[in-house]
């Protein structure tokens, strides 16, 4: 009988801890700033992409984008709130400026790259 009561307290404690963790992990949705732009702080750096990649309006995949390809001048770089590296760059063929996720970049040259 004593062992059964102890087991019940352990299960109740585990349930309490589990529900507490669920409450701690729940929070308000984080708003992403999709309107970030910067001046050219890195006049000697370029990037190349493999094919067409999205140029976003902010450093996050959730931000609106337009696909561009090839070669771009890097203005600066930053790590977003999720820890992902993004380049703010200008597509050399169209002049379009936007944020390119580093995972879509085939290579870079020049530098050291300037932080945004």
C-alpha positions as CSV (number, residue, x, y, z in Angstrom):
1,X,0.0,0.0,0.0
2,X,2.8,2.4,0.8
3,X,4.6,1.6,-2.5
4,X,1.4,2.3,-4.4
5,X,0.9,5.7,-2.7
6,X,4.5,6.7,-3.5
7,X,4.1,5.7,-7.1
8,X,0.9,7.8,-7.3
9,X,2.8,10.9,-5.9
10,X,5.6,10.4,-8.4
11,X,3.1,10.2,-11.3
12,X,1.3,13.3,-10.0
13,X,4.6,15.1,-9.7
14,X,5.6,14.1,-13.2
15,X,2.2,15.3,-14.5
16,X,2.7,18.6,-12.7
17,X,6.2,19.1,-14.1
18,X,5.0,18.2,-17.6
19,X,2.2,20.7,-17.4
20,X,4.5,23.4,-16.0
21,X,6.9,22.9,-18.9
22,X,4.0,23.2,-21.4
23,X,3.0,26.5,-19.8
24,X,6.6,27.8,-19.9
25,X,7.0,26.9,-23.5
26,X,3.8,28.6,-24.6
27,X,4.2,32.3,-25.4
28,X,3.1,35.0,-27.7
29,X,4.1,34.6,-31.3
30,X,7.3,36.5,-32.2
31,X,6.8,39.2,-34.8
32,X,9.4,39.2,-37.6
33,X,10.6,42.6,-39.0
34,X,10.3,42.2,-42.8
35,X,11.2,45.9,-43.6
36,X,14.9,45.9,-42.8
37,X,17.4,47.6,-45.2
38,X,20.9,48.9,-44.9
39,X,23.3,51.1,-46.8
40,X,26.3,49.5,-48.6
41,X,28.8,48.9,-45.8
42,X,30.8,46.3,-47.7
43,X,31.9,47.8,-51.1
44,X,34.2,44.9,-52.1
45,X,32.2,41.8,-51.4
46,X,30.1,39.7,-53.8
47,X,28.1,36.5,-53.7
48,X,27.0,34.0,-56.3
49,X,24.0,31.7,-56.2
50,X,23.3,28.4,-58.0
51,X,20.2,29.4,-60.0
52,X,17.3,31.5,-59.0
53,X,16.9,32.2,-55.2
54,X,14.6,34.3,-53.2
55,X,15.6,37.9,-52.2
56,X,13.5,38.6,-49.1
57,X,12.3,41.9,-47.7
58,X,13.7,41.0,-44.3
59,X,16.1,38.4,-42.9
60,X,13.6,35.6,-42.5
61,X,12.0,33.0,-44.8
62,X,8.5,34.3,-43.8
63,X,9.2,37.7,-45.4
64,X,8.0,38.4,-49.0
65,X,10.4,37.6,-51.7
66,X,11.3,38.0,-55.4
67,X,13.5,35.4,-57.2
68,X,16.8,36.6,-58.7
69,X,19.8,34.6,-59.8
70,X,23.5,34.8,-60.3
71,X,25.7,37.5,-58.9
72,X,25.1,40.2,-56.3
73,X,27.0,42.9,-54.3
74,X,27.0,42.2,-50.6
75,X,26.0,45.3,-48.6
76,X,26.3,43.6,-45.2
77,X,25.3,40.5,-43.2
78,X,23.5,39.6,-40.0
79,X,22.3,36.7,-38.0
80,X,18.5,36.8,-37.5
81,X,16.8,36.0,-34.2
82,X,16.8,32.3,-35.1
83,X,20.6,32.3,-35.6
84,X,20.6,32.0,-39.4
85,X,23.1,34.0,-41.5
86,X,21.6,36.3,-44.1
87,X,23.2,38.7,-46.6
88,X,21.7,42.1,-47.6
89,X,22.7,42.3,-51.2
90,X,21.9,44.0,-54.6
91,X,21.4,41.8,-57.6
92,X,23.9,43.1,-60.2
93,X,21.7,42.4,-63.3
94,X,18.5,44.0,-62.0
95,X,19.6,46.3,-59.1
96,X,17.0,44.6,-56.8
97,X,18.0,44.8,-53.1
98,X,17.0,42.1,-50.6
99,X,18.0,39.5,-48.0
100,X,19.6,36.3,-49.3
101,X,19.7,33.3,-46.9
102,X,23.3,32.0,-46.7
103,X,22.1,28.5,-47.4
104,X,21.2,29.7,-51.0
105,X,24.7,31.2,-51.6
106,X,27.1,29.1,-53.6
107,X,30.1,31.3,-52.8
108,X,31.3,34.7,-51.7
109,X,34.4,36.7,-52.4
110,X,36.0,39.9,-51.0
111,X,35.6,40.9,-47.4
112,X,35.9,40.7,-44.6
113,X,32.1,41.2,-44.9
114,X,30.6,44.1,-42.9
115,X,28.0,43.4,-40.2
116,X,24.6,45.2,-40.6
